[in-house]
Amino acid sequence: MRYIIDRFEGPFAVCEAEDGIIVRIVRSTLPSGCVEGSVIAIGEDGYWHLLDNSGQRQRLWQRISALFRTPKKD
């Protein structure tokens, strides 16, 4: 089952499962690079794996785009 990280609260990541159930996962057990919006899953090895960081990529793209926008002149 896959989970999406909704937010971080102290030592926990609050995640939503594919079936809509909300779970808290100990943050220190997650792989590095996890951010809000990351998709994670537990592997057969018993460890969490980062599947997708598209949420992070989208936020970064928005920030970069904002830097290169020319301000409107009055």
PDB file of N, CA, C, O and CB in Angstrom:
ATOM      1  N   MET A   1       0.833  -1.174   0.000  1.00  0.00           N
ATOM      2  CA  MET A   1       0.000   0.000   0.000  1.00  0.00           C
ATOM      3  C   MET A   1       0.883   1.244   0.000  1.00  0.00           C
ATOM      4  O   MET A   1       1.929   1.287   0.648  1.00  0.00           O
ATOM      5  CB  MET A   1      -0.950  -0.006   1.208  1.00  0.00           C
ATOM      6  N   ARG A   2       0.437   2.247  -0.738  1.00  0.00           N
ATOM      7  CA  ARG A   2       1.182   3.497  -0.807  1.00  0.00           C
ATOM      8  C   ARG A   2       0.555   4.540   0.114  1.00  0.00           C
ATOM      9  O   ARG A   2      -0.642   4.503   0.401  1.00  0.00           O
ATOM     10  CB  ARG A   2       1.232   4.017  -2.254  1.00  0.00           C
ATOM     11  N   TYR A   3       1.389   5.466   0.567  1.00  0.00           N
ATOM     12  CA  TYR A   3       0.969   6.535   1.454  1.00  0.00           C
ATOM     13  C   TYR A   3       1.506   7.853   0.926  1.00  0.00           C
ATOM     14  O   TYR A   3       2.585   7.902   0.337  1.00  0.00           O
ATOM     15  CB  TYR A   3       1.451   6.282   2.901  1.00  0.00           C
ATOM     16  N   ILE A   4       0.745   8.923   1.141  1.00  0.00           N
ATOM     17  CA  ILE A   4       1.194  10.266   0.794  1.00  0.00           C
ATOM     18  C   ILE A   4       1.424  11.013   2.098  1.00  0.00           C
ATOM     19  O   ILE A   4       0.564  11.023   2.978  1.00  0.00           O
ATOM     20  CB  ILE A   4       0.153  11.013  -0.124  1.00  0.00           C
ATOM     21  N   ILE A   5       2.583  11.635   2.216  1.00  0.00           N
ATOM     22  CA  ILE A   5       2.890  12.414   3.419  1.00  0.00           C
ATOM     23  C   ILE A   5       2.120  13.723   3.346  1.00  0.00           C
ATOM     24  O   ILE A   5       2.341  14.536   2.448  1.00  0.00           O
ATOM     25  CB  ILE A   5       4.432  12.676   3.558  1.00  0.00           C
ATOM     26  N   ASP A   6       1.221  13.918   4.290  1.00  0.00           N
ATOM     27  CA  ASP A   6       0.414  15.132   4.332  1.00  0.00           C
ATOM     28  C   ASP A   6       1.155  16.257   5.048  1.00  0.00           C
ATOM     29  O   ASP A   6       1.182  17.397   4.582  1.00  0.00           O
ATOM     30  CB  ASP A   6      -0.924  14.858   5.022  1.00  0.00           C
ATOM     31  N   ARG A   7       1.760  15.915   6.196  1.00  0.00           N
ATOM     32  CA  ARG A   7       2.467  16.929   6.988  1.00  0.00           C
ATOM     33  C   ARG A   7       3.336  16.228   8.024  1.00  0.00           C
ATOM     34  O   ARG A   7       3.238  15.021   8.244  1.00  0.00           O
ATOM     35  CB  ARG A   7       1.464  17.910   7.678  1.00  0.00           C
ATOM     36  N   PHE A   8       4.183  17.028   8.648  1.00  0.00           N
ATOM     37  CA  PHE A   8       5.020  16.529   9.731  1.00  0.00           C
ATOM     38  C   PHE A   8       4.570  17.180  11.026  1.00  0.00           C
ATOM     39  O   PHE A   8       4.340  18.388  11.085  1.00  0.00           O
ATOM     40  CB  PHE A   8       6.526  16.810   9.458  1.00  0.00           C
ATOM     41  N   GLU A   9       4.450  16.365  12.061  1.00  0.00           N
ATOM     42  CA  GLU A   9       4.098  16.855  13.397  1.00  0.00           C
ATOM     43  C   GLU A   9       5.104  16.277  14.373  1.00  0.00           C
ATOM     44  O   GLU A   9       5.007  15.115  14.767  1.00  0.00           O
ATOM     45  CB  GLU A   9       2.625  16.462  13.797  1.00  0.00           C
ATOM     46  N   GLY A  10       6.062  17.090  14.756  1.00  0.00           N
ATOM     47  CA  GLY A  10       7.093  16.625  15.677  1.00  0.00           C
ATOM     48  C   GLY A  10       7.826  15.427  15.095  1.00  0.00           C
ATOM     49  O   GLY A  10       8.337  15.498  13.978  1.00  0.00           O
ATOM     50  N   PRO A  11       7.883  14.323  15.841  1.00  0.00           N
ATOM     51  CA  PRO A  11       8.635  13.161  15.356  1.00  0.00           C
ATOM     52  C   PRO A  11       7.834  12.256  14.411  1.00  0.00           C
ATOM     53  O   PRO A  11       8.288  11.166  14.061  1.00  0.00           O
ATOM     54  CB  PRO A  11       9.112  12.350  16.530  1.00  0.00           C
ATOM     55  N   PHE A  12       6.643  12.708  13.999  1.00  0.00           N
ATOM     56  CA  PHE A  12       5.791  11.876  13.152  1.00  0.00           C
ATOM     57  C   PHE A  12       5.511  12.509  11.802  1.00  0.00           C
ATOM     58  O   PHE A  12       5.499  13.732  11.658  1.00  0.00           O
ATOM     59  CB  PHE A  12       4.491  11.592  13.851  1.00  0.00           C
ATOM     60  N   ALA A  13       5.286  11.654  10.816  1.00  0.00           N
ATOM     61  CA  ALA A  13       4.766  12.070   9.516  1.00  0.00           C
ATOM     62  C   ALA A  13       3.312  11.623   9.491  1.00  0.00           C
ATOM     63  O   ALA A  13       3.015  10.446   9.697  1.00  0.00           O
ATOM     64  CB  ALA A  13       5.601  11.453   8.302  1.00  0.00           C
ATOM     65  N   VAL A  14       2.412  12.556   9.242  1.00  0.00           N
ATOM     66  CA  VAL A  14       1.002  12.227   9.125  1.00  0.00           C
ATOM     67  C   VAL A  14       0.752  11.916   7.659  1.00  0.00           C
ATOM     68  O   VAL A  14       0.968  12.757   6.786  1.00  0.00           O
ATOM     69  CB  VAL A  14       0.076  13.397   9.643  1.00  0.00           C
ATOM     70  N   CYS A  15       0.293  10.690   7.399  1.00  0.00           N
ATOM     71  CA  CYS A  15       0.174  10.207   6.021  1.00  0.00           C
ATOM     72  C   CYS A  15      -1.234   9.713   5.741  1.00  0.00           C
ATOM     73  O   CYS A  15      -1.947   9.258   6.635  1.00  0.00           O
ATOM     74  CB  CYS A  15       1.185   9.088   5.752  1.00  0.00           C
ATOM     75  N   GLU A  16      -1.614   9.816   4.466  1.00  0.00           N
ATOM     76  CA  GLU A  16      -2.895   9.283   4.035  1.00  0.00           C
ATOM     77  C   GLU A  16      -2.646   8.066   3.169  1.00  0.00           C
ATOM     78  O   GLU A  16      -1.895   8.126   2.196  1.00  0.00           O
ATOM     79  CB  GLU A  16      -3.721  10.346   3.274  1.00  0.00           C
ATOM     80  N   ALA A  17      -3.283   6.960   3.529  1.00  0.00           N
ATOM     81  CA  ALA A  17      -3.156   5.725   2.764  1.00  0.00           C
ATOM     82  C   ALA A  17      -4.039   5.793   1.521  1.00  0.00           C
ATOM     83  O   ALA A  17      -4.897   6.669   1.407  1.00  0.00           O
ATOM     84  CB  ALA A  17      -3.532   4.500   3.632  1.00  0.00           C
ATOM     85  N   GLU A  18      -3.825   4.877   0.606  1.00  0.00           N
ATOM     86  CA  GLU A  18      -4.619   4.828  -0.625  1.00  0.00           C
ATOM     87  C   GLU A  18      -6.108   4.690  -0.342  1.00  0.00           C
ATOM     88  O   GLU A  18      -6.933   5.176  -1.115  1.00  0.00           O
ATOM     89  CB  GLU A  18      -4.157   3.676  -1.499  1.00  0.00           C
ATOM     90  N   ASP A  19      -6.455   4.035   0.751  1.00  0.00           N
ATOM     91  CA  ASP A  19      -7.862   3.833   1.090  1.00  0.00           C
ATOM     92  C   ASP A  19      -8.439   4.979   1.931  1.00  0.00           C
ATOM     93  O   ASP A  19      -9.573   4.896   2.401  1.00  0.00           O
ATOM     94  CB  ASP A  19      -8.024   2.522   1.835  1.00  0.00           C
ATOM     95  N   GLY A  20      -7.649   6.057   2.119  1.00  0.00           N
ATOM     96  CA  GLY A  20      -8.122   7.241   2.824  1.00  0.00           C
ATOM     97  C   GLY A  20      -7.874   7.252   4.318  1.00  0.00           C
ATOM     98  O   GLY A  20      -8.172   8.245   4.981  1.00  0.00           O
ATOM     99  N   ILE A  21      -7.343   6.183   4.858  1.00  0.00           N
ATOM    100  CA  ILE A  21      -7.063   6.126   6.295  1.00  0.00           C
ATOM    101  C   ILE A  21      -5.830   6.972   6.604  1.00  0.00           C
ATOM    102  O   ILE A  21      -4.834   6.928   5.881  1.00  0.00           O
ATOM    103  CB  ILE A  21      -6.854   4.655   6.765  1.00  0.00           C
ATOM    104  N   ILE A  22      -5.911   7.733   7.680  1.00  0.00           N
ATOM    105  CA  ILE A  22      -4.800   8.586   8.120  1.00  0.00           C
ATOM    106  C   ILE A  22      -3.972   7.811   9.140  1.00  0.00           C
ATOM    107  O   ILE A  22      -4.514   7.246  10.090  1.00  0.00           O
ATOM    108  CB  ILE A  22      -5.323   9.939   8.731  1.00  0.00           C
ATOM    109  N   VAL A  23      -2.672   7.787   8.940  1.00  0.00           N
ATOM    110  CA  VAL A  23      -1.762   7.101   9.867  1.00  0.00           C
ATOM    111  C   VAL A  23      -0.601   8.028  10.218  1.00  0.00           C
ATOM    112  O   VAL A  23      -0.268   8.943   9.466  1.00  0.00           O
ATOM    113  CB  VAL A  23      -1.231   5.769   9.247  1.00  0.00           C
ATOM    114  N   ARG A  24       0.004   7.774  11.372  1.00  0.00           N
ATOM    115  CA  ARG A  24       1.216   8.490  11.773  1.00  0.00           C
ATOM    116  C   ARG A  24       2.370   7.513  11.699  1.00  0.00           C
ATOM    117  O   ARG A  24       2.292   6.396  12.212  1.00  0.00           O
ATOM    118  CB  ARG A  24       1.082   9.103  13.214  1.00  0.00           C
ATOM    119  N   ILE A  25       3.446   7.946  11.054  1.00  0.00           N
ATOM    120  CA  ILE A  25       4.633   7.114  10.888  1.00  0.00           C
ATOM    121  C   ILE A  25       5.800   7.842  11.546  1.00  0.00           C
ATOM    122  O   ILE A  25       5.957   9.051  11.376  1.00  0.00           O
ATOM    123  CB  ILE A  25       4.924   6.816   9.367  1.00  0.00           C
ATOM    124  N   VAL A  26       6.605   7.120  12.286  1.00  0.00           N
ATOM    125  CA  VAL A  26       7.765   7.728  12.939  1.00  0.00           C
ATOM    126  C   VAL A  26       8.696   8.281  11.854  1.00  0.00           C
ATOM    127  O   VAL A  26       9.156   7.558  10.970  1.00  0.00           O
ATOM    128  CB  VAL A  26       8.516   6.687  13.852  1.00  0.00           C
ATOM    129  N   ARG A  27       8.951   9.559  11.952  1.00  0.00           N
ATOM    130  CA  ARG A  27       9.718  10.273  10.923  1.00  0.00           C
ATOM    131  C   ARG A  27      11.116   9.690  10.720  1.00  0.00           C
ATOM    132  O   ARG A  27      11.608   9.652   9.592  1.00  0.00           O
ATOM    133  CB  ARG A  27       9.832  11.740  11.292  1.00  0.00           C
ATOM    134  N   SER A  28      11.752   9.242  11.779  1.00  0.00           N
ATOM    135  CA  SER A  28      13.121   8.736  11.680  1.00  0.00           C
ATOM    136  C   SER A  28      13.201   7.423  10.903  1.00  0.00           C
ATOM    137  O   SER A  28      14.292   7.010  10.510  1.00  0.00           O
ATOM    138  CB  SER A  28      13.702   8.542  13.067  1.00  0.00           C
ATOM    139  N   THR A  29      12.058   6.755  10.673  1.00  0.00           N
ATOM    140  CA  THR A  29      12.070   5.513   9.906  1.00  0.00           C
ATOM    141  C   THR A  29      11.919   5.748   8.404  1.00  0.00           C
ATOM    142  O   THR A  29      12.059   4.819   7.609  1.00  0.00           O
ATOM    143  CB  THR A  29      10.966   4.602  10.389  1.00  0.00           C
ATOM    144  N   LEU A  30      11.633   6.997   8.019  1.00  0.00           N
ATOM    145  CA  LEU A  30      11.444   7.323   6.602  1.00  0.00           C
ATOM    146  C   LEU A  30      12.786   7.556   5.913  1.00  0.00           C
ATOM    147  O   LEU A  30      13.752   7.964   6.558  1.00  0.00           O
ATOM    148  CB  LEU A  30      10.549   8.568   6.450  1.00  0.00           C
ATOM    149  N   PRO A  31      12.850   7.300   4.613  1.00  0.00           N
ATOM    150  CA  PRO A  31      14.094   7.553   3.885  1.00  0.00           C
ATOM    151  C   PRO A  31      14.362   9.059   3.766  1.00  0.00           C
ATOM    152  O   PRO A  31      13.434   9.865   3.818  1.00  0.00           O
ATOM    153  CB  PRO A  31      14.035   6.909   2.485  1.00  0.00           C
ATOM    154  N   SER A  32      15.608   9.421   3.609  1.00  0.00           N
ATOM    155  CA  SER A  32      15.935  10.841   3.454  1.00  0.00           C
ATOM    156  C   SER A  32      15.319  11.353   2.154  1.00  0.00           C
ATOM    157  O   SER A  32      15.143  10.602   1.195  1.00  0.00           O
ATOM    158  CB  SER A  32      17.482  11.067   3.461  1.00  0.00           C
ATOM    159  N   GLY A  33      15.003  12.614   2.143  1.00  0.00           N
ATOM    160  CA  GLY A  33      14.408  13.221   0.958  1.00  0.00           C
ATOM    161  C   GLY A  33      12.898  13.294   0.999  1.00  0.00           C
ATOM    162  O   GLY A  33      12.287  13.877   0.104  1.00  0.00           O
ATOM    163  N   CYS A  34      12.278  12.714   2.017  1.00  0.00           N
ATOM    164  CA  CYS A  34      10.827  12.766   2.125  1.00  0.00           C
ATOM    165  C   CYS A  34      10.382  14.167   2.527  1.00  0.00           C
ATOM    166  O   CYS A  34      10.935  14.769   3.447  1.00  0.00           O
ATOM    167  CB  CYS A  34      10.320  11.727   3.139  1.00  0.00           C
ATOM    168  N   VAL A  35       9.381  14.671   1.828  1.00  0.00           N
ATOM    169  CA  VAL A  35       8.796  15.975   2.119  1.00  0.00           C
ATOM    170  C   VAL A  35       7.280  15.834   2.049  1.00  0.00           C
ATOM    171  O   VAL A  35       6.765  14.779   1.679  1.00  0.00           O
ATOM    172  CB  VAL A  35       9.313  17.073   1.121  1.00  0.00           C
ATOM    173  N   GLU A  36       6.570  16.899   2.405  1.00  0.00           N
ATOM    174  CA  GLU A  36       5.117  16.875   2.264  1.00  0.00           C
ATOM    175  C   GLU A  36       4.785  16.623   0.797  1.00  0.00           C
ATOM    176  O   GLU A  36       5.330  17.281  -0.090  1.00  0.00           O
ATOM    177  CB  GLU A  36       4.471  18.213   2.768  1.00  0.00           C
ATOM    178  N   GLY A  37       3.905  15.687   0.550  1.00  0.00           N
ATOM    179  CA  GLY A  37       3.531  15.337  -0.811  1.00  0.00           C
ATOM    180  C   GLY A  37       4.264  14.122  -1.357  1.00  0.00           C
ATOM    181  O   GLY A  37       3.904  13.612  -2.418  1.00  0.00           O
ATOM    182  N   SER A  38       5.289  13.650  -0.650  1.00  0.00           N
ATOM    183  CA  SER A  38       6.029  12.468  -1.096  1.00  0.00           C
ATOM    184  C   SER A  38       5.152  11.226  -1.009  1.00  0.00           C
ATOM    185  O   SER A  38       4.322  11.097  -0.109  1.00  0.00           O
ATOM    186  CB  SER A  38       7.305  12.277  -0.256  1.00  0.00           C
ATOM    187  N   VAL A  39       5.347  10.321  -1.951  1.00  0.00           N
ATOM    188  CA  VAL A  39       4.646   9.035  -1.936  1.00  0.00           C
ATOM    189  C   VAL A  39       5.633   7.996  -1.434  1.00  0.00           C
ATOM    190  O   VAL A  39       6.740   7.872  -1.958  1.00  0.00           O
ATOM    191  CB  VAL A  39       4.081   8.653  -3.363  1.00  0.00           C
ATOM    192  N   ILE A  40       5.223   7.248  -0.410  1.00  0.00           N
ATOM    193  CA  ILE A  40       6.085   6.236   0.191  1.00  0.00           C
ATOM    194  C   ILE A  40       5.346   4.899   0.264  1.00  0.00           C
ATOM    195  O   ILE A  40       4.118   4.847   0.196  1.00  0.00           O
ATOM    196  CB  ILE A  40       6.550   6.680   1.600  1.00  0.00           C
ATOM    197  N   ALA A  41       6.102   3.847   0.400  1.00  0.00           N
ATOM    198  CA  ALA A  41       5.530   2.512   0.581  1.00  0.00           C
ATOM    199  C   ALA A  41       6.515   1.684   1.396  1.00  0.00           C
ATOM    200  O   ALA A  41       7.721   1.930   1.378  1.00  0.00           O
ATOM    201  CB  ALA A  41       5.218   1.825  -0.800  1.00  0.00           C
ATOM    202  N   ILE A  42       5.987   0.716   2.097  1.00  0.00           N
ATOM    203  CA  ILE A  42       6.855  -0.176   2.864  1.00  0.00           C
ATOM    204  C   ILE A  42       7.200  -1.357   1.967  1.00  0.00           C
ATOM    205  O   ILE A  42       6.319  -1.984   1.380  1.00  0.00           O
ATOM    206  CB  ILE A  42       6.165  -0.653   4.203  1.00  0.00           C
ATOM    207  N   GLY A  43       8.481  -1.649   1.868  1.00  0.00           N
ATOM    208  CA  GLY A  43       8.941  -2.709   0.990  1.00  0.00           C
ATOM    209  C   GLY A  43       8.905  -4.071   1.663  1.00  0.00           C
ATOM    210  O   GLY A  43       8.629  -4.193   2.856  1.00  0.00           O
ATOM    211  N   GLU A  44       9.190  -5.078   0.873  1.00  0.00           N
ATOM    212  CA  GLU A  44       9.238  -6.444   1.405  1.00  0.00           C
ATOM    213  C   GLU A  44      10.336  -6.598   2.453  1.00  0.00           C
ATOM    214  O   GLU A  44      10.304  -7.512   3.276  1.00  0.00           O
ATOM    215  CB  GLU A  44       9.459  -7.447   0.271  1.00  0.00           C
ATOM    216  N   ASP A  45      11.312  -5.682   2.407  1.00  0.00           N
ATOM    217  CA  ASP A  45      12.405  -5.726   3.379  1.00  0.00           C
ATOM    218  C   ASP A  45      12.019  -5.113   4.727  1.00  0.00           C
ATOM    219  O   ASP A  45      12.807  -5.142   5.673  1.00  0.00           O
ATOM    220  CB  ASP A  45      13.616  -5.004   2.821  1.00  0.00           C
ATOM    221  N   GLY A  46      10.789  -4.551   4.815  1.00  0.00           N
ATOM    222  CA  GLY A  46      10.320  -3.969   6.067  1.00  0.00           C
ATOM    223  C   GLY A  46      10.699  -2.516   6.258  1.00  0.00           C
ATOM    224  O   GLY A  46      10.418  -1.943   7.311  1.00  0.00           O
ATOM    225  N   TYR A  47      11.337  -1.897   5.258  1.00  0.00           N
ATOM    226  CA  TYR A  47      11.735  -0.494   5.329  1.00  0.00           C
ATOM    227  C   TYR A  47      10.861   0.348   4.405  1.00  0.00           C
ATOM    228  O   TYR A  47      10.331  -0.131   3.403  1.00  0.00           O
ATOM    229  CB  TYR A  47      13.226  -0.330   4.959  1.00  0.00           C
ATOM    230  N   TRP A  48      10.729   1.624   4.781  1.00  0.00           N
ATOM    231  CA  TRP A  48       9.994   2.563   3.937  1.00  0.00           C
ATOM    232  C   TRP A  48      10.857   2.943   2.737  1.00  0.00           C
ATOM    233  O   TRP A  48      12.075   3.080   2.850  1.00  0.00           O
ATOM    234  CB  TRP A  48       9.579   3.828   4.741  1.00  0.00           C
ATOM    235  N   HIS A  49      10.207   3.110   1.593  1.00  0.00           N
ATOM    236  CA  HIS A  49      10.896   3.508   0.370  1.00  0.00           C
ATOM    237  C   HIS A  49      10.178   4.708  -0.234  1.00  0.00           C
ATOM    238  O   HIS A  49       8.949   4.773  -0.244  1.00  0.00           O
ATOM    239  CB  HIS A  49      10.960   2.331  -0.647  1.00  0.00           C
ATOM    240  N   LEU A  50      10.955   5.646  -0.730  1.00  0.00           N
ATOM    241  CA  LEU A  50      10.430   6.835  -1.380  1.00  0.00           C
ATOM    242  C   LEU A  50      10.122   6.483  -2.826  1.00  0.00           C
ATOM    243  O   LEU A  50      11.016   6.085  -3.573  1.00  0.00           O
ATOM    244  CB  LEU A  50      11.433   8.026  -1.287  1.00  0.00           C
ATOM    245  N   LEU A  51       8.861   6.628  -3.227  1.00  0.00           N
ATOM    246  CA  LEU A  51       8.458   6.285  -4.586  1.00  0.00           C
ATOM    247  C   LEU A  51       8.407   7.499  -5.499  1.00  0.00           C
ATOM    248  O   LEU A  51       8.777   7.415  -6.670  1.00  0.00           O
ATOM    249  CB  LEU A  51       7.113   5.608  -4.568  1.00  0.00           C
ATOM    250  N   ASP A  52       7.945   8.639  -4.960  1.00  0.00           N
ATOM    251  CA  ASP A  52       7.768   9.813  -5.814  1.00  0.00           C
ATOM    252  C   ASP A  52       7.827  11.079  -4.977  1.00  0.00           C
ATOM    253  O   ASP A  52       7.266  11.145  -3.883  1.00  0.00           O
ATOM    254  CB  ASP A  52       6.433   9.739  -6.581  1.00  0.00           C
ATOM    255  N   ASN A  53       8.502  12.062  -5.499  1.00  0.00           N
ATOM    256  CA  ASN A  53       8.587  13.373  -4.865  1.00  0.00           C
ATOM    257  C   ASN A  53       8.010  14.448  -5.778  1.00  0.00           C
ATOM    258  O   ASN A  53       8.461  15.593  -5.739  1.00  0.00           O
ATOM    259  CB  ASN A  53      10.043  13.704  -4.507  1.00  0.00           C
ATOM    260  N   SER A  54       7.021  14.102  -6.597  1.00  0.00           N
ATOM    261  CA  SER A  54       6.499  15.056  -7.559  1.00  0.00           C
ATOM    262  C   SER A  54       5.919  16.290  -6.884  1.00  0.00           C
ATOM    263  O   SER A  54       5.950  17.379  -7.457  1.00  0.00           O
ATOM    264  CB  SER A  54       5.448  14.400  -8.418  1.00  0.00           C
ATOM    265  N   GLY A  55       5.395  16.136  -5.681  1.00  0.00           N
ATOM    266  CA  GLY A  55       4.890  17.298  -4.958  1.00  0.00           C
ATOM    267  C   GLY A  55       5.999  18.297  -4.704  1.00  0.00           C
ATOM    268  O   GLY A  55       5.798  19.503  -4.845  1.00  0.00           O
ATOM    269  N   GLN A  56       7.164  17.804  -4.332  1.00  0.00           N
ATOM    270  CA  GLN A  56       8.304  18.677  -4.101  1.00  0.00           C
ATOM    271  C   GLN A  56       8.755  19.314  -5.422  1.00  0.00           C
ATOM    272  O   GLN A  56       9.052  20.507  -5.464  1.00  0.00           O
ATOM    273  CB  GLN A  56       9.465  17.891  -3.448  1.00  0.00           C
ATOM    274  N   ARG A  57       8.806  18.533  -6.481  1.00  0.00           N
ATOM    275  CA  ARG A  57       9.215  19.071  -7.777  1.00  0.00           C
ATOM    276  C   ARG A  57       8.276  20.182  -8.229  1.00  0.00           C
ATOM    277  O   ARG A  57       8.719  21.195  -8.769  1.00  0.00           O
ATOM    278  CB  ARG A  57       9.257  17.960  -8.828  1.00  0.00           C
ATOM    279  N   GLN A  58       6.975  19.988  -8.007  1.00  0.00           N
ATOM    280  CA  GLN A  58       6.002  20.998  -8.409  1.00  0.00           C
ATOM    281  C   GLN A  58       6.200  22.293  -7.628  1.00  0.00           C
ATOM    282  O   GLN A  58       6.154  23.378  -8.209  1.00  0.00           O
ATOM    283  CB  GLN A  58       4.579  20.476  -8.210  1.00  0.00           C
ATOM    284  N   ARG A  59       6.419  22.191  -6.314  1.00  0.00           N
ATOM    285  CA  ARG A  59       6.646  23.396  -5.514  1.00  0.00           C
ATOM    286  C   ARG A  59       7.923  24.112  -5.946  1.00  0.00           C
ATOM    287  O   ARG A  59       7.949  25.340  -6.029  1.00  0.00           O
ATOM    288  CB  ARG A  59       6.721  23.039  -4.023  1.00  0.00           C
ATOM    289  N   LEU A  60       8.985  23.348  -6.221  1.00  0.00           N
ATOM    290  CA  LEU A  60      10.228  23.969  -6.667  1.00  0.00           C
ATOM    291  C   LEU A  60      10.049  24.655  -8.008  1.00  0.00           C
ATOM    292  O   LEU A  60      10.564  25.753  -8.216  1.00  0.00           O
ATOM    293  CB  LEU A  60      11.339  22.931  -6.757  1.00  0.00           C
ATOM    294  N   TRP A  61       9.320  24.019  -8.922  1.00  0.00           N
ATOM    295  CA  TRP A  61       9.082  24.607 -10.237  1.00  0.00           C
ATOM    296  C   TRP A  61       8.315  25.919 -10.103  1.00  0.00           C
ATOM    297  O   TRP A  61       8.613  26.880 -10.812  1.00  0.00           O
ATOM    298  CB  TRP A  61       8.311  23.624 -11.138  1.00  0.00           C
ATOM    299  N   GLN A  62       7.338  25.974  -9.211  1.00  0.00           N
ATOM    300  CA  GLN A  62       6.585  27.205  -8.987  1.00  0.00           C
ATOM    301  C   GLN A  62       7.491  28.307  -8.454  1.00  0.00           C
ATOM    302  O   GLN A  62       7.370  29.460  -8.870  1.00  0.00           O
ATOM    303  CB  GLN A  62       5.429  26.957  -8.016  1.00  0.00           C
ATOM    304  N   ARG A  63       8.387  27.974  -7.550  1.00  0.00           N
ATOM    305  CA  ARG A  63       9.322  28.976  -7.012  1.00  0.00           C
ATOM    306  C   ARG A  63      10.255  29.487  -8.097  1.00  0.00           C
ATOM    307  O   ARG A  63      10.490  30.691  -8.201  1.00  0.00           O
ATOM    308  CB  ARG A  63      10.141  28.386  -5.852  1.00  0.00           C
ATOM    309  N   ILE A  64      10.787  28.581  -8.902  1.00  0.00           N
ATOM    310  CA  ILE A  64      11.701  28.985  -9.972  1.00  0.00           C
ATOM    311  C   ILE A  64      10.972  29.846 -10.988  1.00  0.00           C
ATOM    312  O   ILE A  64      11.510  30.858 -11.437  1.00  0.00           O
ATOM    313  CB  ILE A  64      12.316  27.753 -10.660  1.00  0.00           C
ATOM    314  N   SER A  65       9.765  29.465 -11.355  1.00  0.00           N
ATOM    315  CA  SER A  65       8.986  30.241 -12.321  1.00  0.00           C
ATOM    316  C   SER A  65       8.727  31.648 -11.803  1.00  0.00           C
ATOM    317  O   SER A  65       8.788  32.616 -12.561  1.00  0.00           O
ATOM    318  CB  SER A  65       7.657  29.540 -12.628  1.00  0.00           C
ATOM    319  N   ALA A  66       8.439  31.759 -10.508  1.00  0.00           N
ATOM    320  CA  ALA A  66       8.171  33.065  -9.919  1.00  0.00           C
ATOM    321  C   ALA A  66       9.405  33.965  -9.983  1.00  0.00           C
ATOM    322  O   ALA A  66       9.274  35.182 -10.114  1.00  0.00           O
ATOM    323  CB  ALA A  66       7.710  32.907  -8.470  1.00  0.00           C
ATOM    324  N   LEU A  67      10.581  33.391  -9.893  1.00  0.00           N
ATOM    325  CA  LEU A  67      11.811  34.184  -9.951  1.00  0.00           C
ATOM    326  C   LEU A  67      12.016  34.829 -11.318  1.00  0.00           C
ATOM    327  O   LEU A  67      12.571  35.924 -11.418  1.00  0.00           O
ATOM    328  CB  LEU A  67      13.010  33.313  -9.612  1.00  0.00           C
ATOM    329  N   PHE A  68      11.570  34.155 -12.356  1.00  0.00           N
ATOM    330  CA  PHE A  68      11.822  34.645 -13.711  1.00  0.00           C
ATOM    331  C   PHE A  68      10.656  35.399 -14.320  1.00  0.00           C
ATOM    332  O   PHE A  68      10.747  35.845 -15.463  1.00  0.00           O
ATOM    333  CB  PHE A  68      12.173  33.506 -14.595  1.00  0.00           C
ATOM    334  N   ARG A  69       9.572  35.553 -13.594  1.00  0.00           N
ATOM    335  CA  ARG A  69       8.455  36.357 -14.091  1.00  0.00           C
ATOM    336  C   ARG A  69       8.848  37.829 -14.054  1.00  0.00           C
ATOM    337  O   ARG A  69       9.490  38.295 -13.112  1.00  0.00           O
ATOM    338  CB  ARG A  69       7.164  36.107 -13.252  1.00  0.00           C
ATOM    339  N   THR A  70       8.453  38.540 -15.083  1.00  0.00           N
ATOM    340  CA  THR A  70       8.720  39.975 -15.096  1.00  0.00           C
ATOM    341  C   THR A  70       7.540  40.683 -14.447  1.00  0.00           C
ATOM    342  O   THR A  70       6.387  40.376 -14.750  1.00  0.00           O
ATOM    343  CB  THR A  70       8.962  40.500 -16.553  1.00  0.00           C
ATOM    344  N   PRO A  71       7.818  41.619 -13.565  1.00  0.00           N
ATOM    345  CA  PRO A  71       6.735  42.324 -12.909  1.00  0.00           C
ATOM    346  C   PRO A  71       5.958  43.190 -13.914  1.00  0.00           C
ATOM    347  O   PRO A  71       6.526  43.726 -14.866  1.00  0.00           O
ATOM    348  CB  PRO A  71       7.285  43.188 -11.766  1.00  0.00           C
ATOM    349  N   LYS A  72       4.659  43.310 -13.677  1.00  0.00           N
ATOM    350  CA  LYS A  72       3.830  44.137 -14.556  1.00  0.00           C
ATOM    351  C   LYS A  72       4.146  45.600 -14.319  1.00  0.00           C
ATOM    352  O   LYS A  72       4.298  46.046 -13.182  1.00  0.00           O
ATOM    353  CB  LYS A  72       2.324  43.863 -14.324  1.00  0.00           C
ATOM    354  N   LYS A  73       4.242  46.336 -15.411  1.00  0.00           N
ATOM    355  CA  LYS A  73       4.476  47.785 -15.300  1.00  0.00           C
ATOM    356  C   LYS A  73       3.158  48.504 -15.402  1.00  0.00           C
ATOM    357  O   LYS A  73       2.305  48.157 -16.218  1.00  0.00           O
ATOM    358  CB  LYS A  73       5.454  48.291 -16.393  1.00  0.00           C
ATOM    359  N   ASP A  74       2.997  49.515 -14.563  1.00  0.00           N
ATOM    360  CA  ASP A  74       1.741  50.290 -14.561  1.00  0.00           C
ATOM    361  C   ASP A  74       1.740  51.324 -15.637  1.00  0.00           C
ATOM    362  O   ASP A  74       0.767  52.064 -15.781  1.00  0.00           O
ATOM    363  CB  ASP A  74       1.515  50.959 -13.223  1.00  0.00           C
TER     364      ASP A  74
END
